[in-house]
Amino acid sequence: MAEPQVRFGALGSSATSAGIDEGLRAYMLRVYNYMAGGLAISGLVAYFVSSNEALMASLFGSGLGLVIALAPFAFILVLSFGIQRVSPATAQMLFWAFAATMGLSLAPILLMYTGASVARVFFTTAATFGAMSLYGYTTKRNLAQFSSFLMMGLIGIVLASIVNIFLGSTGLGFVISVVGVLVFVGLTAHDTQMIREWYVEGEDSGQATKKAVYGALSLYLDFLNLFMMLLRLFGERR
């Protein structure tokens, strides 16, 4: 899933030269905490819904299933384009609502795979994500130069996925998943560096909160899409 770039204003020169200071560490920890909380909510909702046959039938046995599948995109658009217009508390509420709705949409997908393979792929994703996010946080290399390539890859994945809905090609699905892993691994490092550069020492707490929420949304989407690509490659179907 692509997330439109949000400009939060000019960055102070101290933010890029201060290095790993206490304020920056606290800010990044806040981003990761939001992201981890969102993933936890999504996982709990997906597990609860997928384990309840009656609830699954009522939610996905009618046109409501399409609404659930599309609802996360609405939250992404609101958070991406409207985060500057809402209060910090509203931004947080929208993020938690997005995570819960995403959990609903994941329930039928998780039912397609065995619990053991889902757990295995999740920990593989966590290790890969952690390594690439750490790289993006610590590297001195400017990863913005790869943004055009990553966005082209992301657009290609979306278009190929739409085409494959009609073709149903296993080979094309495999290629999409492999390319997807590479793209979202790169986006994890790129987005982490971008989020770090948003930090401004002594900034208003409300603005900092909204930056942290939007950063968490970006990393959440990177993690989730990487997980889905790896699940398609290595997940064991029921």
Steps between C-alpha positions, in 0.01 A plus 500: 500500500637836411490792737512858361786707629402751767698816554522608861687823447865598485742292699739673733867450426553372854272204421736365233826570679422411860542125442341244725398720792250433773219693335537318170508162674185585693327613181593184308399283794161670492465420129590134556263477798210629293588259221532202735172591667329517163635161399389351832147635454484368144626159606257468790202608289598266216543207740171563681297537182664208314439266794126579509318327213169674561665842504697418184180397323315816602787733406622343178195310380343812352588833342638613835819310420580741215448797731740347754759435231489860375466677836875499583571697181258771617688532830833516315375783280362694796821463701722576201323810372318625809738441789599868510136601538414280797605512864770266631237305695289455187804387302572233762135389504496469120817292508359256756173478305700431184694222674179336623339522156809354341478212744146431378614493137787263586279238667398309184856511364648347814248215481661395173828409675597276789560668834856368519597645163338835583701518823821398321455760226411767758827451689694491172333828404577652840869407473529634144310816581708562812828461314399732215346759730818504707699548180278787395535659843878477523629531143659823385408422139217709358230247412276763341683437172326162483149637558412524129612143438307372801184686401521365144536151645203558729281624215608201290400261780157660533433490125629143463289389795188647341578325170561172681156516661363425154782274378542293815858417395707317763822601326409868491390480863842360594680781315279762665578359844878488439510855363269607782740370764786699343293816471366494855840413645633811325203711610553397862852645501396803293198586712691456826761750384227738383319477834824569683558812292157632599620537857547861615645561845265687734206484259141550615375178659183493289692519174747240624212266585352529152841434346537191719154374400565550130842341532343202677247469217780493242697233683183301577421484128859399418489222760156374402572492129834327557320245717236436233763456226700255712182317599414445133848364441551283808159460665352150513139494381242306696 
